[in-house]
Amino acid sequence: MRIGVIGTGWVTEHHLNALKNIEGAQVAAIAGRNVGRAKELGEPWQANAYETALPMLQNESLDAAFILLPPHLHGELERACSEYVKGVLVEKPIAQSLQTAQEIGGYFKKAGTIVSVAYQNRYRQAVLRAKELFSQENGQGILARAWWTTEMPPPLWWRNFEQSGGQFVEQCTHLLDICRFTMGEIEDVSAYATRGFMTQVDDYSVDDAMVVNARFKSGALASFATGCFPEGGHDQSPGGGIGISLSSRAHRVSLEGWGFDGAVYSGQGETEEIPSEDNIFEIQNRAFLKAVETGDSSSILSSYEDGLKTLAATLAANESARHCGGAPVKVEI
């Protein structure tokens, strides 16, 4: 299967390392504004390097494309991919605006493109176990508490609100997506954000910290506390500063750290430990490539529609915090 990769950032290395372990996967080309980096990443594959994606799509006869770009660079690129390849894997979040994402969804639907949104944590056994347990209890979980307080990512685009959408849209999207996956759809959200503390960071326009409450259509509730800070100490804290506690009538599922190591606590005092997977990108990418090969997308756990719903909820939180004084905002999708 001939694969084209678009983007040369941190996450690209994770996907390339995963693809090395998948028989039949061939990275034919890599496109990125940093052509030198594209050549370096593509060298083990003898992949061609391009500065822009369109010539790559036109010249390489690709089966699938991996779009591994920041939120603000999505749009026309997806339209081009829908015209040239059968399948597309898109890194989260799928866009910086809901309108752009909806337009992209229209391109994919018209073309019949097989799409996987890279919410790799849906494939983790601990997350799947939580979903299984909650579904056995005639419904979703009742309460979730989630947090993401880590060190600030280094890319300049990340600290620009107009480009990244802020931490809740760009990073904490994983937390909210796990809650959606295990507890169902979100009805509305309310949020408060604070700014003005990160005075030592140049060109910093995202929120310093944010608290978000979500109400699900089932009546379940979730709360999120997030923040990224420019000085050390946060990634070394228990759980790496990342975690979720999911509660139902009979179980509590604890997920901690970037790998979301799991523990299931039952009412009988029993504990089930579920370690995280080191090869989660490989698991996710195998499911995507299988779908492209067979035309059956049932192996994909996060469709473009899923990515759109998660984006809508995170953007609604920004709307509540920045424009509505913390008042609830309905999630329209």
Phi and psi in degrees as GROMACS dihedral restraints (atoms count N, CA, C in turn):
[ dihedral_restraints ]
;  ai    aj    ak    al  type     phi  dphi    fc
    3     4     5     6     1   -87.4    20    10
    4     5     6     7     1   123.0    20    10
    6     7     8     9     1  -118.8    20    10
    7     8     9    10     1   136.0    20    10
    9    10    11    12     1  -111.0    20    10
   10    11    12    13     1   134.1    20    10
   12    13    14    15     1  -110.1    20    10
   13    14    15    16     1   131.5    20    10
   15    16    17    18     1  -116.4    20    10
   16    17    18    19     1   111.8    20    10
   18    19    20    21     1   119.6    20    10
   19    20    21    22     1   145.2    20    10
   21    22    23    24     1  -129.5    20    10
   22    23    24    25     1    21.7    20    10
   24    25    26    27     1   -83.1    20    10
   25    26    27    28     1  -165.2    20    10
   27    28    29    30     1   -58.0    20    10
   28    29    30    31     1   -44.0    20    10
   30    31    32    33     1   -71.3    20    10
   31    32    33    34     1   -23.1    20    10
   33    34    35    36     1   -60.6    20    10
   34    35    36    37     1   -40.2    20    10
   36    37    38    39     1   -61.0    20    10
   37    38    39    40     1   -38.9    20    10
   39    40    41    42     1   -62.4    20    10
   40    41    42    43     1   -43.8    20    10
   42    43    44    45     1   -67.5    20    10
   43    44    45    46     1   -41.1    20    10
   45    46    47    48     1   -65.2    20    10
   46    47    48    49     1   -42.1    20    10
   48    49    50    51     1   -62.3    20    10
   49    50    51    52     1   -36.8    20    10
   51    52    53    54     1   -68.3    20    10
   52    53    54    55     1   -41.7    20    10
   54    55    56    57     1   -65.0    20    10
   55    56    57    58     1   -26.4    20    10
   57    58    59    60     1   -60.4    20    10
   58    59    60    61     1   -26.5    20    10
   60    61    62    63     1   -94.8    20    10
   61    62    63    64     1     3.6    20    10
   63    64    65    66     1  -108.0    20    10
   64    65    66    67     1   112.5    20    10
   66    67    68    69     1   -62.2    20    10
   67    68    69    70     1   133.9    20    10
   69    70    71    72     1    90.1    20    10
   70    71    72    73     1    -8.7    20    10
   72    73    74    75     1   -84.8    20    10
   73    74    75    76     1   124.8    20    10
   75    76    77    78     1  -127.8    20    10
   76    77    78    79     1   114.2    20    10
   78    79    80    81     1   -78.1    20    10
   79    80    81    82     1   107.4    20    10
   81    82    83    84     1   -86.6    20    10
   82    83    84    85     1   -29.1    20    10
   84    85    86    87     1  -159.5    20    10
   85    86    87    88     1   152.8    20    10
   87    88    89    90     1  -132.0    20    10
   88    89    90    91     1   132.0    20    10
   90    91    92    93     1  -117.3    20    10
   91    92    93    94     1   135.3    20    10
   93    94    95    96     1  -169.0    20    10
   94    95    96    97     1   151.6    20    10
   96    97    98    99     1   -61.4    20    10
   97    98    99   100     1   -29.8    20    10
   99   100   101   102     1   -89.5    20    10
  100   101   102   103     1    87.8    20    10
  102   103   104   105     1   -64.8    20    10
  103   104   105   106     1   -35.0    20    10
  105   106   107   108     1   -60.2    20    10
  106   107   108   109     1   -41.6    20    10
  108   109   110   111     1   -68.3    20    10
  109   110   111   112     1   -37.4    20    10
  111   112   113   114     1   -62.2    20    10
  112   113   114   115     1   -41.1    20    10
  114   115   116   117     1   -64.9    20    10
  115   116   117   118     1   -41.9    20    10
  117   118   119   120     1   -62.8    20    10
  118   119   120   121     1   -46.8    20    10
  120   121   122   123     1   -66.3    20    10
  121   122   123   124     1   -34.0    20    10
  123   124   125   126     1   -84.4    20    10
  124   125   126   127     1   -10.7    20    10
  126   127   128   129     1   -57.8    20    10
  127   128   129   130     1   -44.8    20    10
  129   130   131   132     1   -62.1    20    10
  130   131   132   133     1   -21.3    20    10
  132   133   134   135     1   -98.3    20    10
  133   134   135   136     1    -7.8    20    10
  135   136   137   138     1    56.5    20    10
  136   137   138   139     1    39.3    20    10
  138   139   140   141     1   -84.9    20    10
  139   140   141   142     1   145.4    20    10
  141   142   143   144     1   -74.8    20    10
  142   143   144   145     1   146.6    20    10
  144   145   146   147     1  -110.1    20    10
  145   146   147   148     1   138.1    20    10
  147   148   149   150     1  -131.2    20    10
  148   149   150   151     1   149.4    20    10
  150   151   152   153     1   -80.6    20    10
  151   152   153   154     1   -32.7    20    10
  153   154   155   156     1  -128.6    20    10
  154   155   156   157     1   160.2    20    10
  156   157   158   159     1   -80.3    20    10
  157   158   159   160     1   -34.6    20    10
  159   160   161   162     1   -58.5    20    10
  160   161   162   163     1   -47.6    20    10
  162   163   164   165     1   -59.3    20    10
  163   164   165   166     1   -35.7    20    10
  165   166   167   168     1   -62.0    20    10
  166   167   168   169     1   -46.8    20    10
  168   169   170   171     1   -63.7    20    10
  169   170   171   172     1   -36.8    20    10
  171   172   173   174     1   -74.7    20    10
  172   173   174   175     1   -31.1    20    10
  174   175   176   177     1   -99.9    20    10
  175   176   177   178     1   -20.2    20    10
  177   178   179   180     1  -102.7    20    10
  178   179   180   181     1    -3.5    20    10
  180   181   182   183     1    49.6    20    10
  181   182   183   184     1    58.7    20    10
  183   184   185   186     1   -85.2    20    10
  184   185   186   187     1   149.7    20    10
  186   187   188   189     1   -90.5    20    10
  187   188   189   190     1   -34.0    20    10
  189   190   191   192     1  -146.9    20    10
  190   191   192   193     1   153.7    20    10
  192   193   194   195     1  -128.5    20    10
  193   194   195   196     1   141.7    20    10
  195   196   197   198     1  -108.6    20    10
  196   197   198   199     1   115.4    20    10
  198   199   200   201     1   -98.5    20    10
  199   200   201   202     1   104.9    20    10
  201   202   203   204     1  -119.3    20    10
  202   203   204   205     1    69.0    20    10
  204   205   206   207     1  -128.2    20    10
  205   206   207   208     1   160.3    20    10
  207   208   209   210     1   -63.1    20    10
  208   209   210   211     1   161.8    20    10
  210   211   212   213     1   -56.7    20    10
  211   212   213   214     1   -37.2    20    10
  213   214   215   216     1   -77.3    20    10
  214   215   216   217     1    -5.8    20    10
  216   217   218   219     1  -100.1    20    10
  217   218   219   220     1    11.7    20    10
  219   220   221   222     1   -93.7    20    10
  220   221   222   223     1   154.7    20    10
  222   223   224   225     1   143.4    20    10
  223   224   225   226     1   -98.0    20    10
  225   226   227   228     1   -62.6    20    10
  226   227   228   229     1   -29.1    20    10
  228   229   230   231     1   -62.1    20    10
  229   230   231   232     1   -43.5    20    10
  231   232   233   234     1   -65.0    20    10
  232   233   234   235     1   -37.4    20    10
  234   235   236   237     1   -59.8    20    10
  235   236   237   238     1   -44.0    20    10
  237   238   239   240     1   -64.3    20    10
  238   239   240   241     1   -42.3    20    10
  240   241   242   243     1   -62.1    20    10
  241   242   243   244     1   -38.0    20    10
  243   244   245   246     1   -63.0    20    10
  244   245   246   247     1   -22.9    20    10
  246   247   248   249     1   -88.1    20    10
  247   248   249   250     1   -20.1    20    10
  249   250   251   252     1  -117.7    20    10
  250   251   252   253     1   -20.1    20    10
  252   253   254   255     1  -129.5    20    10
  253   254   255   256     1   157.6    20    10
  255   256   257   258     1   -79.0    20    10
  256   257   258   259     1   -35.7    20    10
  258   259   260   261     1  -134.5    20    10
  259   260   261   262     1   147.3    20    10
  261   262   263   264     1  -134.7    20    10
  262   263   264   265     1   130.0    20    10
  264   265   266   267     1  -105.1    20    10
  265   266   267   268     1   125.9    20    10
  267   268   269   270     1  -116.1    20    10
  268   269   270   271     1   127.7    20    10
  270   271   272   273     1   -68.3    20    10
  271   272   273   274     1   152.1    20    10
  273   274   275   276     1   -82.6    20    10
  274   275   276   277     1   158.7    20    10
  276   277   278   279     1   -68.5    20    10
  277   278   279   280     1   157.1    20    10
  279   280   281   282     1   -75.4    20    10
  280   281   282   283     1   -13.4    20    10
  282   283   284   285     1  -170.5    20    10
  283   284   285   286     1   177.2    20    10
  285   286   287   288     1  -100.9    20    10
  286   287   288   289     1   -13.1    20    10
  288   289   290   291     1  -133.3    20    10
  289   290   291   292     1   148.9    20    10
  291   292   293   294     1   -67.6    20    10
  292   293   294   295     1   -37.4    20    10
  294   295   296   297     1   -61.4    20    10
  295   296   297   298     1   -44.7    20    10
  297   298   299   300     1   -60.9    20    10
  298   299   300   301     1   -44.8    20    10
  300   301   302   303     1   -63.6    20    10
  301   302   303   304     1   -39.6    20    10
  303   304   305   306     1   -65.5    20    10
  304   305   306   307     1   -38.9    20    10
  306   307   308   309     1   -63.3    20    10
  307   308   309   310     1   -42.5    20    10
  309   310   311   312     1   -61.7    20    10
  310   311   312   313     1   -44.8    20    10
  312   313   314   315     1   -56.2    20    10
  313   314   315   316     1   -36.8    20    10
  315   316   317   318     1   -64.7    20    10
  316   317   318   319     1   -40.0    20    10
  318   319   320   321     1   -60.1    20    10
  319   320   321   322     1   -47.7    20    10
  321   322   323   324     1   -66.5    20    10
  322   323   324   325     1   -40.8    20    10
  324   325   326   327     1   -64.3    20    10
  325   326   327   328     1   -43.3    20    10
  327   328   329   330     1   -62.6    20    10
  328   329   330   331     1   -39.7    20    10
  330   331   332   333     1   -83.9    20    10
  331   332   333   334     1   -14.6    20    10
  333   334   335   336     1    72.8    20    10
  334   335   336   337     1    28.0    20    10
  336   337   338   339     1   -70.3    20    10
  337   338   339   340     1   136.6    20    10
  339   340   341   342     1   -82.1    20    10
  340   341   342   343     1   121.9    20    10
  342   343   344   345     1  -126.0    20    10
  343   344   345   346     1   134.8    20    10
  345   346   347   348     1  -122.4    20    10
  346   347   348   349     1   127.0    20    10
  348   349   350   351     1   -93.8    20    10
  349   350   351   352     1   134.5    20    10
  351   352   353   354     1   -80.4    20    10
  352   353   354   355     1    60.6    20    10
  354   355   356   357     1   -91.9    20    10
  355   356   357   358     1    76.4    20    10
  357   358   359   360     1   -63.7    20    10
  358   359   360   361     1   -21.3    20    10
  360   361   362   363     1   -70.3    20    10
  361   362   363   364     1   -16.4    20    10
  363   364   365   366     1   -63.5    20    10
  364   365   366   367     1   -22.9    20    10
  366   367   368   369     1   -89.6    20    10
  367   368   369   370     1    -3.7    20    10
  369   370   371   372     1   -73.2    20    10
  370   371   372   373     1   141.5    20    10
  372   373   374   375     1   -63.1    20    10
  373   374   375   376     1   -34.6    20    10
  375   376   377   378     1   -66.4    20    10
  376   377   378   379     1   -39.3    20    10
  378   379   380   381     1   -69.8    20    10
  379   380   381   382     1   -42.5    20    10
  381   382   383   384     1   -63.5    20    10
  382   383   384   385     1   -34.6    20    10
  384   385   386   387     1   -66.3    20    10
  385   386   387   388     1   -41.4    20    10
  387   388   389   390     1   -61.7    20    10
  388   389   390   391     1   -43.8    20    10
  390   391   392   393     1   -61.7    20    10
  391   392   393   394     1   -42.0    20    10
  393   394   395   396     1   -63.6    20    10
  394   395   396   397     1   -47.6    20    10
  396   397   398   399     1   -63.4    20    10
  397   398   399   400     1   -43.1    20    10
  399   400   401   402     1   -67.7    20    10
  400   401   402   403     1   -36.6    20    10
  402   403   404   405     1   -68.3    20    10
  403   404   405   406     1   -29.0    20    10
  405   406   407   408     1   -71.5    20    10
  406   407   408   409     1   -17.0    20    10
  408   409   410   411     1   -96.9    20    10
  409   410   411   412     1    28.9    20    10
  411   412   413   414     1    59.4    20    10
  412   413   414   415     1    40.9    20    10
  414   415   416   417     1   153.6    20    10
  415   416   417   418     1  -166.6    20    10
  417   418   419   420     1   -91.8    20    10
  418   419   420   421     1  -179.4    20    10
  420   421   422   423     1   -66.3    20    10
  421   422   423   424     1   169.1    20    10
  423   424   425   426     1  -104.0    20    10
  424   425   426   427     1   -37.1    20    10
  426   427   428   429     1  -146.2    20    10
  427   428   429   430     1   136.9    20    10
  429   430   431   432     1  -129.1    20    10
  430   431   432   433     1   142.5    20    10
  432   433   434   435     1  -130.3    20    10
  433   434   435   436     1   123.1    20    10
  435   436   437   438     1  -134.7    20    10
  436   437   438   439     1   151.4    20    10
  438   439   440   441     1  -148.9    20    10
  439   440   441   442     1   149.1    20    10
  441   442   443   444     1  -147.3    20    10
  442   443   444   445     1    95.2    20    10
  444   445   446   447     1  -126.3    20    10
  445   446   447   448     1    97.4    20    10
  447   448   449   450     1  -131.9    20    10
  448   449   450   451     1  -177.8    20    10
  450   451   452   453     1   -74.5    20    10
  451   452   453   454     1   154.3    20    10
  453   454   455   456     1   -70.2    20    10
  454   455   456   457     1   129.9    20    10
  456   457   458   459     1   -61.1    20    10
  457   458   459   460     1   146.9    20    10
  459   460   461   462     1   -76.8    20    10
  460   461   462   463     1   -26.4    20    10
  462   463   464   465     1   -58.9    20    10
  463   464   465   466     1   139.3    20    10
  465   466   467   468     1   -64.3    20    10
  466   467   468   469     1   -33.9    20    10
  468   469   470   471     1   -65.6    20    10
  469   470   471   472     1   -27.4    20    10
  471   472   473   474     1   -65.5    20    10
  472   473   474   475     1   -36.6    20    10
  474   475   476   477     1   -84.9    20    10
  475   476   477   478     1     3.2    20    10
  477   478   479   480     1  -101.0    20    10
  478   479   480   481     1   114.1    20    10
  480   481   482   483     1   -60.9    20    10
  481   482   483   484     1   -37.5    20    10
  483   484   485   486     1   -68.0    20    10
  484   485   486   487     1   -20.7    20    10
  486   487   488   489     1   -99.3    20    10
  487   488   489   490     1   -40.0    20    10
  489   490   491   492     1   -99.5    20    10
  490   491   492   493     1   -27.1    20    10
  492   493   494   495     1    84.7    20    10
  493   494   495   496     1    -2.8    20    10
  495   496   497   498     1    92.2    20    10
  496   497   498   499     1   172.7    20    10
  498   499   500   501     1   -64.7    20    10
  499   500   501   502     1   -37.3    20    10
  501   502   503   504     1   -66.1    20    10
  502   503   504   505     1   -34.1    20    10
  504   505   506   507     1   -77.6    20    10
  505   506   507   508     1   -39.2    20    10
  507   508   509   510     1   -92.5    20    10
  508   509   510   511     1   -40.6    20    10
  510   511   512   513     1  -107.6    20    10
  511   512   513   514     1   -50.7    20    10
  513   514   515   516     1   -70.3    20    10
  514   515   516   517     1    -5.4    20    10
  516   517   518   519     1   -53.7    20    10
  517   518   519   520     1   -31.7    20    10
  519   520   521   522     1   -62.6    20    10
  520   521   522   523     1   -42.6    20    10
  522   523   524   525     1   -64.6    20    10
  523   524   525   526     1   -48.8    20    10
  525   526   527   528     1   -64.7    20    10
  526   527   528   529     1   -37.2    20    10
  528   529   530   531     1   -66.4    20    10
  529   530   531   532     1   -38.3    20    10
  531   532   533   534     1   -61.9    20    10
  532   533   534   535     1   -40.9    20    10
  534   535   536   537     1   -64.7    20    10
  535   536   537   538     1   -42.5    20    10
  537   538   539   540     1   -61.2    20    10
  538   539   540   541     1   -42.7    20    10
  540   541   542   543     1   -64.3    20    10
  541   542   543   544     1   -36.3    20    10
  543   544   545   546     1   -98.9    20    10
  544   545   546   547     1   -21.2    20    10
  546   547   548   549     1  -121.2    20    10
  547   548   549   550     1    -7.6    20    10
  549   550   551   552     1   102.6    20    10
  550   551   552   553     1  -170.8    20    10
  552   553   554   555     1   -80.8    20    10
  553   554   555   556     1   151.4    20    10
  555   556   557   558     1   -95.6    20    10
  556   557   558   559     1   133.7    20    10
  558   559   560   561     1   -84.6    20    10
  559   560   561   562     1   -52.9    20    10
  561   562   563   564     1  -154.9    20    10
  562   563   564   565     1   165.1    20    10
  564   565   566   567     1  -136.1    20    10
  565   566   567   568     1   152.8    20    10
  567   568   569   570     1  -133.9    20    10
  568   569   570   571     1   146.5    20    10
  570   571   572   573     1  -152.3    20    10
  571   572   573   574     1   151.0    20    10
  573   574   575   576     1  -123.8    20    10
  574   575   576   577     1   143.8    20    10
  576   577   578   579     1  -132.4    20    10
  577   578   579   580     1   155.9    20    10
  579   580   581   582     1  -131.0    20    10
  580   581   582   583     1   146.8    20    10
  582   583   584   585     1  -139.6    20    10
  583   584   585   586     1   165.7    20    10
  585   586   587   588     1   107.9    20    10
  586   587   588   589     1    -6.5    20    10
  588   589   590   591     1   -85.3    20    10
  589   590   591   592     1   -30.0    20    10
  591   592   593   594     1   -88.6    20    10
  592   593   594   595     1    58.1    20    10
  594   595   596   597     1   -73.9    20    10
  595   596   597   598     1   -15.9    20    10
  597   598   599   600     1   -89.6    20    10
  598   599   600   601     1     1.8    20    10
  600   601   602   603     1  -106.2    20    10
  601   602   603   604     1   122.1    20    10
  603   604   605   606     1   -71.0    20    10
  604   605   606   607     1   145.5    20    10
  606   607   608   609     1    53.2    20    10
  607   608   609   610     1    42.2    20    10
  609   610   611   612     1  -101.2    20    10
  610   611   612   613     1   113.0    20    10
  612   613   614   615     1  -125.2    20    10
  613   614   615   616     1     2.4    20    10
  615   616   617   618     1   -81.3    20    10
  616   617   618   619     1   168.5    20    10
  618   619   620   621     1   -71.7    20    10
  619   620   621   622     1   145.5    20    10
  621   622   623   624     1   -73.2    20    10
  622   623   624   625     1   -38.4    20    10
  624   625   626   627     1  -154.9    20    10
  625   626   627   628     1   160.0    20    10
  627   628   629   630     1  -152.1    20    10
  628   629   630   631     1   141.1    20    10
  630   631   632   633     1  -122.3    20    10
  631   632   633   634     1   135.2    20    10
  633   634   635   636     1  -133.6    20    10
  634   635   636   637     1   134.9    20    10
  636   637   638   639     1  -112.6    20    10
  637   638   639   640     1   140.0    20    10
  639   640   641   642     1  -128.4    20    10
  640   641   642   643     1   139.9    20    10
  642   643   644   645     1  -115.8    20    10
  643   644   645   646     1   125.9    20    10
  645   646   647   648     1   -88.2    20    10
  646   647   648   649     1   160.4    20    10
  648   649   650   651     1   -63.2    20    10
  649   650   651   652     1   -25.3    20    10
  651   652   653   654     1   -75.8    20    10
  652   653   654   655     1   -13.9    20    10
  654   655   656   657     1   101.9    20    10
  655   656   657   658     1    -8.3    20    10
  657   658   659   660     1   -67.3    20    10
  658   659   660   661     1   161.7    20    10
  660   661   662   663     1  -128.9    20    10
  661   662   663   664     1   154.4    20    10
  663   664   665   666     1  -146.0    20    10
  664   665   666   667     1   147.4    20    10
  666   667   668   669     1  -129.2    20    10
  667   668   669   670     1   144.0    20    10
  669   670   671   672     1  -130.9    20    10
  670   671   672   673     1   137.2    20    10
  672   673   674   675     1  -126.0    20    10
  673   674   675   676     1   124.2    20    10
  675   676   677   678     1  -136.6    20    10
  676   677   678   679     1   153.6    20    10
  678   679   680   681     1   179.8    20    10
  679   680   681   682     1   142.8    20    10
  681   682   683   684     1  -122.6    20    10
  682   683   684   685     1   133.5    20    10
  684   685   686   687     1  -126.0    20    10
  685   686   687   688     1   143.3    20    10
  687   688   689   690     1   -79.2    20    10
  688   689   690   691     1    -8.2    20    10
  690   691   692   693     1  -113.9    20    10
  691   692   693   694     1   163.0    20    10
  693   694   695   696     1   -72.8    20    10
  694   695   696   697     1   177.6    20    10
  696   697   698   699     1   107.1    20    10
  697   698   699   700     1   -19.0    20    10
  699   700   701   702     1   -85.5    20    10
  700   701   702   703     1   -43.3    20    10
  702   703   704   705     1   -68.5    20    10
  703   704   705   706     1   -18.5    20    10
  705   706   707   708     1   -88.9    20    10
  706   707   708   709     1    -3.7    20    10
  708   709   710   711     1   -75.3    20    10
  709   710   711   712     1   164.1    20    10
  711   712   713   714     1   -53.7    20    10
  712   713   714   715     1   132.1    20    10
  714   715   716   717     1    78.0    20    10
  715   716   717   718     1     4.3    20    10
  717   718   719   720     1    68.4    20    10
  718   719   720   721     1    16.8    20    10
  720   721   722   723     1    79.6    20    10
  721   722   723   724     1     9.0    20    10
  723   724   725   726     1  -127.7    20    10
  724   725   726   727     1   134.3    20    10
  726   727   728   729     1  -173.7    20    10
  727   728   729   730     1   161.6    20    10
  729   730   731   732     1  -140.8    20    10
  730   731   732   733     1   139.1    20    10
  732   733   734   735     1  -117.2    20    10
  733   734   735   736     1   118.4    20    10
  735   736   737   738     1  -111.9    20    10
  736   737   738   739     1   125.5    20    10
  738   739   740   741     1  -122.8    20    10
  739   740   741   742     1   138.3    20    10
  741   742   743   744     1  -126.0    20    10
  742   743   744   745     1  -170.2    20    10
  744   745   746   747     1   -65.5    20    10
  745   746   747   748     1   -34.1    20    10
  747   748   749   750     1  -114.8    20    10
  748   749   750   751     1   -11.7    20    10
  750   751   752   753     1  -140.7    20    10
  751   752   753   754     1   154.4    20    10
  753   754   755   756     1  -125.9    20    10
  754   755   756   757     1   130.4    20    10
  756   757   758   759     1  -113.2    20    10
  757   758   759   760     1   122.7    20    10
  759   760   761   762     1  -105.5    20    10
  760   761   762   763     1   129.8    20    10
  762   763   764   765     1  -124.8    20    10
  763   764   765   766     1   126.2    20    10
  765   766   767   768     1  -134.2    20    10
  766   767   768   769     1   144.7    20    10
  768   769   770   771     1    82.6    20    10
  769   770   771   772     1   171.8    20    10
  771   772   773   774     1   -60.8    20    10
  772   773   774   775     1   -30.2    20    10
  774   775   776   777     1   -87.5    20    10
  775   776   777   778     1    -3.2    20    10
  777   778   779   780     1    52.0    20    10
  778   779   780   781     1    55.8    20    10
  780   781   782   783     1   -57.1    20    10
  781   782   783   784     1   136.0    20    10
  783   784   785   786     1  -112.3    20    10
  784   785   786   787     1   151.4    20    10
  786   787   788   789     1  -143.7    20    10
  787   788   789   790     1   132.7    20    10
  789   790   791   792     1  -110.7    20    10
  790   791   792   793     1   123.7    20    10
  792   793   794   795     1  -110.7    20    10
  793   794   795   796     1   126.6    20    10
  795   796   797   798     1  -107.8    20    10
  796   797   798   799     1   168.7    20    10
  798   799   800   801     1   -67.7    20    10
  799   800   801   802     1   -15.2    20    10
  801   802   803   804     1   -89.1    20    10
  802   803   804   805     1     6.4    20    10
  804   805   806   807     1    82.1    20    10
  805   806   807   808     1     9.6    20    10
  807   808   809   810     1   -89.4    20    10
  808   809   810   811     1   149.0    20    10
  810   811   812   813     1  -125.7    20    10
  811   812   813   814     1   130.4    20    10
  813   814   815   816     1  -112.7    20    10
  814   815   816   817     1   114.0    20    10
  816   817   818   819     1   -89.5    20    10
  817   818   819   820     1   133.4    20    10
  819   820   821   822     1  -130.3    20    10
  820   821   822   823     1    99.0    20    10
  822   823   824   825     1   -68.2    20    10
  823   824   825   826     1   155.4    20    10
  825   826   827   828     1   -74.5    20    10
  826   827   828   829     1   160.9    20    10
  828   829   830   831     1   -95.2    20    10
  829   830   831   832     1   129.8    20    10
  831   832   833   834     1   -73.6    20    10
  832   833   834   835     1   -22.9    20    10
  834   835   836   837     1  -108.0    20    10
  835   836   837   838     1    37.5    20    10
  837   838   839   840     1   -64.7    20    10
  838   839   840   841     1   -32.7    20    10
  840   841   842   843     1   -66.2    20    10
  841   842   843   844     1   -36.4    20    10
  843   844   845   846     1   -65.6    20    10
  844   845   846   847     1   -43.5    20    10
  846   847   848   849     1   -59.8    20    10
  847   848   849   850     1   -47.4    20    10
  849   850   851   852     1   -63.2    20    10
  850   851   852   853     1   -46.2    20    10
  852   853   854   855     1   -69.0    20    10
  853   854   855   856     1   -33.5    20    10
  855   856   857   858     1   -61.0    20    10
  856   857   858   859     1   -43.8    20    10
  858   859   860   861     1   -62.3    20    10
  859   860   861   862     1   -41.6    20    10
  861   862   863   864     1   -65.6    20    10
  862   863   864   865     1   -48.8    20    10
  864   865   866   867     1   -66.8    20    10
  865   866   867   868     1   -32.9    20    10
  867   868   869   870     1   -61.9    20    10
  868   869   870   871     1   -42.2    20    10
  870   871   872   873     1   -64.0    20    10
  871   872   873   874     1   -41.3    20    10
  873   874   875   876     1   -65.3    20    10
  874   875   876   877     1   -40.9    20    10
  876   877   878   879     1   -66.3    20    10
  877   878   879   880     1   -42.9    20    10
  879   880   881   882     1   -95.4    20    10
  880   881   882   883     1   -19.0    20    10
  882   883   884   885     1    80.6    20    10
  883   884   885   886     1     3.1    20    10
  885   886   887   888     1  -105.5    20    10
  886   887   888   889     1   111.7    20    10
  888   889   890   891     1   -88.9    20    10
  889   890   891   892     1    10.4    20    10
  891   892   893   894     1   -65.7    20    10
  892   893   894   895     1   -20.4    20    10
  894   895   896   897     1   -78.0    20    10
  895   896   897   898     1   -14.0    20    10
  897   898   899   900     1   -84.0    20    10
  898   899   900   901     1   124.8    20    10
  900   901   902   903     1   -93.4    20    10
  901   902   903   904     1   -11.0    20    10
  903   904   905   906     1  -135.4    20    10
  904   905   906   907     1   101.0    20    10
  906   907   908   909     1   -79.7    20    10
  907   908   909   910     1   175.5    20    10
  909   910   911   912     1   -65.4    20    10
  910   911   912   913     1   -35.3    20    10
  912   913   914   915     1   -61.6    20    10
  913   914   915   916     1   -39.2    20    10
  915   916   917   918     1   -61.7    20    10
  916   917   918   919     1   -46.6    20    10
  918   919   920   921     1   -60.1    20    10
  919   920   921   922     1   -36.0    20    10
  921   922   923   924     1   -67.1    20    10
  922   923   924   925     1   -41.2    20    10
  924   925   926   927     1   -68.2    20    10
  925   926   927   928     1   -39.8    20    10
  927   928   929   930     1   -66.7    20    10
  928   929   930   931     1   -42.0    20    10
  930   931   932   933     1   -60.1    20    10
  931   932   933   934     1   -43.0    20    10
  933   934   935   936     1   -59.5    20    10
  934   935   936   937     1   -40.0    20    10
  936   937   938   939     1   -69.6    20    10
  937   938   939   940     1   -40.3    20    10
  939   940   941   942     1   -70.0    20    10
  940   941   942   943     1   -37.8    20    10
  942   943   944   945     1   -68.1    20    10
  943   944   945   946     1   -33.5    20    10
  945   946   947   948     1   -63.4    20    10
  946   947   948   949     1   -35.3    20    10
  948   949   950   951     1   -64.4    20    10
  949   950   951   952     1   -42.4    20    10
  951   952   953   954     1   -60.6    20    10
  952   953   954   955     1   -40.8    20    10
  954   955   956   957     1   -62.6    20    10
  955   956   957   958     1   -43.9    20    10
  957   958   959   960     1   -62.6    20    10
  958   959   960   961     1   -44.8    20    10
  960   961   962   963     1   -73.5    20    10
  961   962   963   964     1   -39.5    20    10
  963   964   965   966     1   -93.8    20    10
  964   965   966   967     1   -25.4    20    10
  966   967   968   969     1  -128.0    20    10
  967   968   969   970     1   -11.3    20    10
  969   970   971   972     1  -121.5    20    10
  970   971   972   973     1    10.6    20    10
  972   973   974   975     1    60.6    20    10
  973   974   975   976     1    27.3    20    10
  975   976   977   978     1    89.8    20    10
  976   977   978   979     1     0.3    20    10
  978   979   980   981     1   -69.1    20    10
  979   980   981   982     1   151.4    20    10
  981   982   983   984     1   -60.9    20    10
  982   983   984   985     1   142.9    20    10
  984   985   986   987     1  -123.4    20    10
  985   986   987   988     1   127.5    20    10
  987   988   989   990     1   -72.1    20    10
  988   989   990   991     1   138.3    20    10
  990   991   992   993     1   -87.5    20    10
  991   992   993   994     1   112.0    20    10
  993   994   995   996     1   -79.7    20    10
  994   995   996   997     1   -20.0    20    10
